């Protein structure tokens, strides 16, 4: 999978400073290659265990900490709990247990990604965290939303009606599709997908992709094919 297209470099600085915490060296190397290839991102440190991640984060004060969950000395959930008030923390792990997701988000994580999500989503998660948003792997989002128990209520349509294409894309987002997946499936450009998603967010009042998915499931659109 190719690395995502770069964003413009921040003026007058190295951009977003990132610390990677993972006990597997090959994972740290892979993440570094992906993130350092972005002109607005710089990996400033790596840690092979949670205690080192905590100490380096407090010394270097990076903008974003990427942490695995299962690490020696201190696990990533504890790292999240201890650091989330000081910096943005994104959990990136192989394990997508609901207990881990809930704990990480409750303790202030700015995102929860599965390692298999790919480089584009990793970069997107860092940018979302810097924008004050949170990104969760689509596979996890879909599972969590399907298990939501909400009382039945009449559908509240958006203030401005969605076009057929926008509704189609909203459904694909709710099923866990990435921008690249949706673009390939509909034979349109990723840029066009992003434009449609921005329109859906504006019309539904959703803050992000998770909000779009919640709206689609909650409004009953996922039961209509």
Backbone as a ProteinNet text record, in pm:
[ID]
protein_1_A
[PRIMARY]
XXXXXXXXXXXXXXXXXXXXXXXXXXXXXXXXXXXXXXXXXXXXXXXXXXXXXXXXXXXXXXXXXXXXXXXXXXXXXXXXXXXXXXXXXXXXXXXXXXXXXXXXXXXXXXXXXXXXXXXXXXXXXXXXXXXXXXXXXXXXXXXXXXXXXXXXXXXXXXXXXXXXXXXXXXXXXXXXXXXXXXXXXXXXXXXXXXXXXXXXXXXXXXXXXXXXXXXXXXXXXXXXX
[TERTIARY]
85.4	0	87.9	59.3	144.9	111.3	209.7	186.8	91.1	11.6	-83.5	-14.1	-88.9	-32.9	3	117.5	159.3	72.8	70.3	2.8	109.8	70	168.4	243.3	369.4	451	408.8	410.3	382.3	490.1	452.3	548.4	639.1	766.5	861.3	885.7	859.6	883.7	882.8	905.7	913.9	777.2	670.5	538.4	505	419.2	373.1	485	516.9	624.3	562	613.6	548.5	645.6	596.4	669.6	597.8	673.7	617.7	657.1	557.8	583.9	529.5	619.8	579.9	697.7	671.2	781.7	837.7	775.4	826.7	903.1	1030.2	1115	1067.3	1021.8	979.3	856.1	769.2	652.5	696.5	789.3	837.9	903.4	981.8	1048.4	944.9	843.6	740.5	663.9	624.2	552.2	639.2	766.2	857	867.4	881.6	892.5	767.5	650.7	524.9	514.1	538.8	516.3	624.3	748.2	855.8	846.4	770.7	754.1	655.6	584.3	491.3	566.2	560.6	639.6	596.2	478	432.8	442.6	518.5	531.8	676.8	714.2	850	843.5	902.4	913.6	1034.1	1011.3	1119.1	1175.6	1104.1	1154.9	1079.4	1144.4	1082.8	1101.7	1007.2	1017.7	974.2	1051.5	1021.7	940.5	911.5	828.4	753.4	650.7	564.6	631.2	718.4	785.8	873.7	948.4	1032	945.9	831.3	741.8	696	659.6	612.4	722.1	842.7	953.9	992.7	1003.3	1041.4	934	806.7	698.7	702.1	729	732	856.3	961.9	1084.7	1078.8	1035	1037.4	910.7	801.3	672.1	632.7	618.5	574.4	428.6	387.6	248.2	156.1	207	126.4	211.3	150.9	214.1	131.7	197.1	134.3	177	82.5	120.7	48.4	124.2	66	0.8	-75.5	-135.3	-45	-10.2	66.3	215.6	274.1	416.9	474.5	607	670.1	667	679.1	695.5	569.9	504.5	382.8	301.7	175.4	98.8	46.1	1.1	-39.6	-163.7	-250.8	-369	-329.3	-230.3	-182	-105.4	-28.5	39.2	-63.8	-172.2	-278.9	-335.9	-367.1	-427.3	-335.4	-204.5	-109.2	-72.1	-85.9	-39.6	-150.4	-271.9	-377.4	-406.4	-381.5	-405.4	-293.6	-180.5	-63.9	-43.2	-83	-58.4	-163.2	-165.1	-260.1	-205.3	-286.4	-244.2	-335.6	-273.7	-347.3	-302.8	-395.9	-364.5	-364.4	-255.1	-243.5	-205.4	-293.5	-274.5	-328.7	-291.4	-346.4	-478.1	-496.9	-609.6	-725.6	-841.5	-956.3	-1068.5	-1030.4	-1129.4	-1207.9	-1338.8	-1423	-1374.4	-1327.6	-1278.4	-1162.7	-1071.4	-957.9	-1004.3	-1096	-1144.9	-1211.1	-1301.1	-1374.1	-1279.6	-1183.4	-1089.9	-1004.8	-951.7	-865.3	-940.5	-1060.6	-1136.9	-1183.8	-1220.9	-1263	-1149.2	-1026.5	-911.3	-847.7	-910.9	-867.2	-793.4	-789.6	-721.9	-788.4	-707.2	-757.8	-783.7	-769.1	-792.3	-761.3	-818.2	-792.5	-786.8	-666.1	-645.6	-597.7	-638	-581	-459.3	-356.8	-234	-256.9	-357	-383.4	-457	-487.7	-565.7	-490.8	-356.7	-280.8	-227.3	-131.5	-63.5	-151.8	-247.5	-331.1	-410.1	-465.4	-544.9	-455.8	-333.5	-239.7	-211.7	-182.1	-155.8	-281.1	-396	-521.8	-551.7	-518.7	-544.2	-459.8	-335	-247.7	-302	-342.6	-395.9	-527.9	-610.7	-736.9	-710.6	-614.6	-580.7	-533.7	-452.4	-403.1	-515.7	-621.7	-735.7	-838.9	-808	-900.9	-1010.2	-991	-1090	-1038	-1117.2	-1075.9	-1110.8	-1019	-1043.2	-1032.8	-1131.6	-1134.7	-1137.4	-1064.4	-1064.6	-1206.8	-1237.5	-1374.7	-1431.1	-1347.8	-1398	-1452.6	-1383.5	-1426.2	-1550.7	-1553	-1667.8	-1795.8	-1791.4	-1910.3	-1958.1	-1865.7	-1904.9	-1966.5	-1905.7	-1957.9	-2096.2	-2114.1	-2242.6	-2352.8	-2318.5	-2419.2	-2468.2	-2383.6	-2420.7	-2484.3	-2496.9	-2562.8	-2710.4	-2759.1	-2901.1	-2964.5	-3036.9	-3101.9	-3252.3	-3330.3	-3474.7	-3526.7	-3627.5	-3681.1	-3736.5	-3707.6	-3755.5	-3775.8	-3863.9	-3881.5	-3754.4	-3727.7	-3606.8	-3612.1	-3499.5	-3489.1	-3404.8	-3466.9	-3390.3	-3296.8	-3187.6	-3098.2	-3169.7	-3117.8	-3179.5	-3185.8	-3086.1	-3082.5	-3072	-3158.3	-3162.8	-3032.9	-2993.1	-2877.2	-2915.6	-2822.7	-2844.2	-2833.5	-2877.5	-2867.8	-2722.5	-2631.1	-2489	-2436.3	-2473.1	-2427.6	-2479.5	-2605.2	-2661.1	-2590.3	-2559.1	-2486.2	-2349.7	-2281.3	-2149.4	-2160.5	-2264.3	-2285.4	-2302.3	-2376.3	-2393.3	-2261	-2180.5	-2051	-1957.3	-1960.9	-1883	-1928.6	-2059.8	-2114.8	-2081.5	-2053.2	-2012.5	-1862.3	-1791.4	-1649.3	-1558.7	-1613	-1529.9	-1438.9	-1313.5	-1222.9	-1248.8	-1190.2	-1206.5	-1160	-1047.7	-994.2	-1087.5	-1141.6	-1235.8	-1358.1	-1412.5	-1534	-1506.7	-1392.9	-1357.1	-1344.7	-1278.5	-1260.3	-1394	-1478.5	-1606.7	-1701.8	-1695.2	-1786.1	-1721.3	-1594	-1517.6	-1518.5	-1485.2	-1468.8	-1337	-1294.3	-1167.1	-1181.9	-1070.9	-1070.9	-1111	-1067.6	-1105	-1255.2	-1319.4	-1465.7	-1533.1	-1478.9	-1533.7	-1523.3	-1408	-1388.5	-1488.7	-1515.2	-1612.1	-1751.8	-1790.8	-1922.3	-1931.1	-1824.3	-1825.2	-1836.5	-1766.8	-1776.6	-1919.8	-1985.2	-2124.4	-2216.9	-2192.6	-2274.2	-2256.7	-2131.9	-2107.1	-2182.7	-2175.8	-2241.7	-2392.8	-2450.2	-2595.4	-2650.4	-2573.6	-2621.7	-2574.9	-2476.3	-2420.6	-2321.1	-2276.5	-2178.8	-2041.9	-1970.9	-1839.1	-1730.5	-1753.7	-1649.8	-1714.2	-1629.4	-1680.2	-1762	-1718.5	-1794.4	-1934.2	-1942.4	-2071.8	-2160.1	-2099.1	-2175.3	-2230.9	-2145.4	-2189.2	-2300.9	-2285.7	-2388.8	-2520.6	-2513.1	-2634.4	-2700.6	-2620.6	-2676.5	-2742.8	-2676.1	-2735.3	-2856.5	-2842.2	-2951.3	-3074.3	-3054.5	-3167.2	-3232.5	-3177.4	-3238.5	-3198.3	-3101.6	-3062.8	-2988.3	-2931.7	-2857.8	-2951.8	-3079.8	-3177.8	-3245.1	-3200.5	-3268.2	-3183.2	-3075.4	-2991	-2884.6
-120.5	0	124.1	213.4	332	430	511.6	613.2	718.4	781	883.2	1007.2	1085.3	1209.4	1303.9	1371.6	1462.3	1586.9	1645.4	1774.4	1882.9	2007.8	2115.9	2122.6	2154.4	2166.4	2289.3	2272.7	2387.5	2493.9	2615.8	2723.5	2737.3	2750.6	2786.7	2682.5	2551.7	2451.9	2313.2	2214.4	2076.5	2012.1	2084.5	2027.4	1948.6	1849	1768.5	1676.2	1685.2	1604.1	1481.5	1363.3	1237.2	1145.1	1080	974	842.4	739.8	607.8	511.6	449.2	351.6	215.4	120.5	-14.9	-107.5	-224.7	-313.3	-390.5	-377	-443.8	-343.1	-370.4	-277.1	-258.3	-367	-354.7	-265.4	-266.7	-178.6	-33.3	-8	129.3	180.6	95.7	135.7	167.8	81	102.4	232.1	255.9	379.2	501.5	492.4	605.6	637.8	535.2	557.6	625.8	582	641.1	786.7	811.4	945.8	1043.7	999.1	1089	1123.9	1043.5	1076.2	1190.7	1227.8	1340.4	1469.2	1569.3	1689.8	1771.4	1741.6	1815.8	1733.8	1622	1535.8	1495.1	1482.3	1439	1345.4	1228	1137.1	1180.5	1219.9	1272.9	1169.6	1057	955.7	825.3	716.1	584.3	525.5	442	374.7	229.4	138.3	-4	-55.5	32.1	-8	114.1	88.3	195.9	295.2	247.1	337.5	436.1	386.1	474	574	529	619	732	697.8	798.9	900.3	850.3	938.5	1028.8	970.3	1050.3	1153.3	1113.2	1206.8	1326.9	1303.2	1414.1	1499.9	1441.9	1518.6	1594.7	1528.3	1587.5	1665.1	1634.9	1698.4	1696.6	1577.4	1569	1613	1640.7	1678.2	1556.5	1441.9	1319.2	1201	1113.5	987.1	874	787.9	665.4	552.1	480	374.7	243.9	135.4	2	-23.4	-130.9	-163	-254.7	-368.9	-467.5	-440.4	-380	-347.8	-382.2	-403.7	-429.7	-307.1	-331.9	-232.2	-148.5	-103.2	-23.5	-41.1	-81.8	-105.1	26.1	18.1	138.9	205.3	128.1	188.7	275.8	229.9	310.1	432.1	413.8	528.2	632.5	585.8	677.4	752.9	679.8	742.4	849.1	820.8	911.9	1030.9	1015.3	1120.4	1201.8	1150.8	1214.3	1357.9	1391.2	1529.7	1622.6	1565.2	1645.2	1653.2	1549.4	1545.6	1458.3	1459.3	1377.7	1235.8	1137.1	997.4	919.7	845.6	757.6	614.6	527.6	386.3	316.5	246.2	171.3	28.3	-66.7	-200.2	-308.1	-431.6	-547.1	-590.1	-553.5	-605.4	-505.9	-550.1	-459.8	-499.9	-550.3	-587.5	-464.3	-479.2	-366	-304.8	-389.7	-340.2	-243	-276.3	-187.9	-56.5	-65.9	55	148.2	93.7	176.2	240	160.5	212.9	325.1	303	403.2	533.6	524.6	645.2	713.9	635	692.8	770.8	718.7	782.2	889.5	926.6	1043.6	1021.8	898	874.8	955.4	1006.5	1084.8	998	868.6	778.1	636.2	540.6	399.1	331.1	288.5	228.7	85	3.2	-130	-120.7	-198.2	-189.3	-225.2	-307.8	-347.7	-240.4	-126.9	-23.3	41.8	37.7	91.5	231.8	274	401.9	524.5	520.7	639.6	674	572.8	598.4	641.9	590.5	631.6	781.7	827.6	969.6	1052.1	1000.5	1072.2	1085.4	981.6	985.1	1091.3	1104.6	1206.8	1345.5	1366.5	1497.6	1526.2	1422.1	1441.2	1481.4	1415.7	1448.1	1592.2	1637.3	1774	1875.2	1830.7	1919.1	1914.6	1837.6	1826.9	1724.5	1637.1	1535.5	1399.8	1296	1160.5	1067.9	976.8	882.3	741.5	659.6	520.3	433.3	321.7	232.4	198.5	204.1	178.6	46.1	-60.1	-189.6	-181.8	-105.3	-91.4	-4.8	103.2	194.1	119.7	39.5	-34	-126.9	-198.9	-293.2	-220.8	-110.4	-36.1	20.3	74.8	134.6	29.8	-88.8	-194.3	-241.6	-222.1	-267.1	-157.1	-37.1	70.8	37.6	59.3	40.5	177.6	222.1	352.8	332.5	410.8	395.6	434.3	362	397.4	538.8	608.4	746.4	777.4	869.2	905.5	966	935.3	987.4	1138.3	1198.9	1344.3	1376.2	1419.4	1444.1	1562.4	1563.7	1679.4	1804.5	1920.1	2047.8	2061.9	2006.6	2009.8	1866.1	1826.4	1686.8	1644.6	1519.8	1463.3	1420.6	1434.8	1380.9	1228.9	1161.4	1014.7	970.4	1041.8	1005	1027.1	1136.9	1163.7	1058.9	1017.4	914.6	781.2	751.2	629.2	629.4	742.1	751.4	747	808.6	800.9	656.8	577.8	436.1	360.7	392.2	324.1	360.7	486.5	526.5	447.7	433.4	361.8	213.5	160.9	20.5	3.8	113.2	103.6	131.3	180.7	207.9	327.4	315.2	429.1	511.7	629.6	712.2	638.1	567.3	493.2	379.5	307.8	199.2	251.9	362.1	418.7	467.7	534.7	585.4	471.3	363.9	249.9	183.3	168	101.7	179.7	312.3	397.1	452.8	419.3	467.1	619	680.7	825.4	854.8	979.5	1013.4	1025.1	1009.6	1026.7	1169.7	1265.5	1404.7	1426	1357.9	1368.4	1307.4	1194.9	1132.2	1229	1292.9	1387.2	1502.6	1550.5	1659.1	1614.7	1495	1443	1425.8	1374.3	1353	1486.7	1587.6	1720.7	1773.2	1747.9	1791.3	1716.5	1586.1	1507	1557.5	1586.7	1639.4	1770.8	1858.9	1988.8	1972.3	1885.5	1871.4	1797	1700	1620.7	1675.2	1767.5	1818.6	1724.5	1622.6	1526.9	1592.5	1567.1	1627.9	1554.8	1426.3	1344.3	1219.4	1123.1	1000.2	918.1	916.8	843.9	902.8	1036.5	1103	1069.7	1061.8	1023.3	882.9	791.6	653.3	644.6	718.8	717.3	770.1	876.8	932	830.3	763.4	668.1	550	496.8	384.5	430.5	543.7	590	632.7	684.6	731.2	618.3	495.4	381.4	361.2	437.4	423.9	294.1	229.9	106.8	-12.5	7.3	-99.9	-93.2	3.8	24.7	-15.6	-87.4	-132.1	-35.5
0	0	0	-92.8	-100.7	10.8	46.9	149.7	96.4	184.8	140.7	89.5	11.8	-41.5	71.9	61.4	168.1	175.4	293	312.4	313.3	296.5	297.4	430	423.5	543.8	623.5	757.5	843.1	822.6	827.9	808.6	929.9	902.4	1005.7	1111.5	1083.5	1185.9	1127.8	1215.9	1171.7	1163.7	1192.5	1186.2	1311.5	1297.2	1410	1458	1586.4	1645.4	1710.2	1673.5	1710.7	1784.3	1887.7	1958.1	1931.2	1892.5	1863.9	1975.7	2038.6	2144.7	2102.9	2079.6	2042.3	2072	2126.7	2163.6	2044.2	1927	1807.1	1720.7	1701.4	1627.6	1484.2	1419.7	1280.1	1266.9	1367.9	1366.2	1379.9	1472.7	1490.5	1363.2	1298.4	1174.4	1066.7	1054.1	953.2	975.9	1101.4	1132.6	1106.8	1143.3	1121.1	971.8	888.9	744.8	690.3	736.1	689.8	733.3	861	915.6	873.4	871.3	828.1	679.6	603	460.6	440.3	545.1	537.6	571	485.1	507.5	628.3	683.8	801.1	928.8	924.4	1042.4	1063.5	1190.6	1225.6	1345.2	1332.9	1447	1529.2	1653.6	1736.7	1833	1852.6	1945.8	1927	1972.2	1975.1	2113.4	2153.7	2282.9	2265.7	2328.4	2317.5	2435.4	2532.3	2645.8	2698.6	2778.2	2824.1	2916.5	3002.7	3095.9	3020.4	2920.8	2839.3	2762.1	2712.1	2639.2	2729.3	2852.5	2946.1	2977.6	3005.7	3041.2	2924.3	2803.6	2687.6	2652.4	2665	2633.1	2726.5	2853.2	2949	2932.1	2877.2	2854.6	2722.3	2616	2481.7	2447.7	2515.7	2491.3	2343.4	2285.6	2145.7	2132.5	2009.8	1985.6	1994.1	1947.7	1942.1	1987.1	2066.6	2104.4	2044.6	1967.7	1918.3	2009.6	2068.8	2161.4	2133	2138.3	2135.6	2271.3	2285.2	2414.4	2495.2	2440.9	2516.6	2500.7	2603.1	2604.7	2741.4	2748.5	2878.6	2968.7	3098.6	3204	3229.9	3125	3140.1	3012.3	3023	2899.9	2843.7	2718.4	2648.1	2704.8	2768.6	2829.6	2948.4	3025.8	3137.8	3087.1	2980.5	2917.6	2874.7	2814.9	2772.7	2891.2	2997.6	3115.4	3175.1	3176.3	3239.7	3150.6	3019.5	2928.4	2863	2861.9	2781.3	2821.6	2948.6	2991.5	2945.2	2903.1	2865.7	2714.6	2643.4	2499.6	2432.8	2301.2	2226.1	2214.5	2250.6	2246.3	2152	2060.2	1969.6	1995.5	2025.8	2046.8	1911.5	1881.7	1756.3	1793.7	1770	1824.8	1732.9	1762.1	1692.4	1755.2	1881.1	1959.6	1960.2	1911	1902.1	1997.9	2114.3	2214.2	2259	2273.7	2315	2445.5	2536.6	2666.2	2646.9	2555.3	2528.3	2466.9	2369.4	2301.7	2401.8	2482.9	2579.3	2680.7	2730.3	2830.5	2772.1	2651.7	2588.7	2564.5	2510	2480.3	2608.3	2709.3	2837.6	2901.9	2885.7	2948.9	2863.3	2751.9	2678.6	2548.4	2497	2369.1	2258.6	2167.1	2053.8	1931.8	1946.7	1835.1	1876.1	1802.4	1827.8	1692.4	1653.3	1521.1	1534.4	1439.3	1425.7	1333.7	1364.4	1285.5	1139.1	1114.7	975.6	897.1	959.5	891.4	776.2	779.1	667.7	691.5	607.8	628.6	613.3	522.1	499.5	625.3	691.4	810.9	927.5	932.1	1037	1026.8	907.6	885.8	913.4	868	889.9	1039.1	1116.2	1260.9	1329.1	1288.2	1346.1	1314.3	1190.4	1152.9	1223.8	1240.5	1312.3	1456.9	1520.3	1659.3	1670.5	1576.4	1579	1555.8	1487.8	1461.4	1573.7	1679.7	1791	1768.9	1671.2	1639.5	1687.2	1671	1706.6	1591.6	1559.3	1451.6	1507.6	1474	1517.4	1392.7	1394.5	1278.7	1238.1	1108.6	1063.3	1113	1117.7	1162.1	1304.2	1389.6	1528.9	1537.2	1460.5	1461.7	1428.2	1322.7	1280.3	1390.7	1452.5	1558	1677.6	1717.5	1831.8	1802.5	1682.6	1648.8	1638.9	1589.9	1577.7	1714.4	1817.2	1950.7	2034.6	1977.3	2050.3	2069.2	2187.6	2213.2	2232.6	2133.7	2143.6	2135.5	2210	2203.6	2067	2016.3	1885.1	1884.9	1779.1	1768.1	1621.6	1589.6	1449.4	1393	1268.6	1204.2	1200.2	1236.6	1225.8	1102.9	995.5	873.5	891.2	817.5	823.7	776.4	816.9	779.5	627.9	559.7	413.5	365.2	273.9	230.8	163.4	188.5	121.6	-19.2	-111	-244.5	-237.1	-343.5	-346.6	-330.4	-396.2	-387.2	-246.1	-183.6	-46.8	50.2	33.2	120.2	97.4	-27.1	-59.2	9.5	4.1	66.6	218.2	274	418.7	463.1	386.1	419	411.6	311.1	297.1	411.5	453.9	571.4	694	709.5	825.4	822.4	704	694.9	713.4	736.5	764.2	647	536.7	420.3	438.8	397	396.4	270.6	263	143.1	18.5	30.2	-84.3	-124.1	-25.1	-53.8	-129	-78.3	-136.8	-279	-297	-430	-530.1	-490.1	-580.2	-611.4	-510.1	-530.8	-618.6	-611.5	-689.5	-816.5	-836.6	-952.6	-960.3	-847.2	-842.1	-772.1	-771.3	-708.9	-557.4	-487.9	-342.7	-307.3	-386.7	-362.9	-370.2	-465.5	-476.7	-354.1	-306.8	-185.7	-68.7	-54.7	56.1	48.2	-72.5	-89.8	-46.8	-89.2	-50.4	101.2	162.7	307.7	380.6	331.1	391.8	382.3	269	252.8	349	364.2	456.4	599.5	638	772.3	793.1	694	707	719.5	638	634.9	757.5	809.6	922.9	1057	1052.8	1177.7	1241.6	1166.7	1219.6	1227.8	1337.6	1356.4	1279.5	1249.9	1187.4	1128.1	1084.4	1022	1121.2	1246.9	1347.9	1360.6	1356.5	1362.9	1243.2	1124.3	1005.5	1021.8	1069.2	1088.2	1190.9	1301.8	1406	1349.7	1269	1208.4	1115.8	1031.6	935.4	1004.5	1106.8	1181	1259.9	1330.2	1415.1	1337.8	1215	1133.9	1055.6	1067.9	1002.4	858	809.2	668.8	640.9	741.3	719	702	731.8	714.9	578.7	498.6	370.9	252	279.3	169.3	133.8
[MASK]
+++++++++++++++++++++++++++++++++++++++++++++++++++++++++++++++++++++++++++++++++++++++++++++++++++++++++++++++++++++++++++++++++++++++++++++++++++++++++++++++++++++++++++++++++++++++++++++++++++++++++++++++++++++++++++++++++

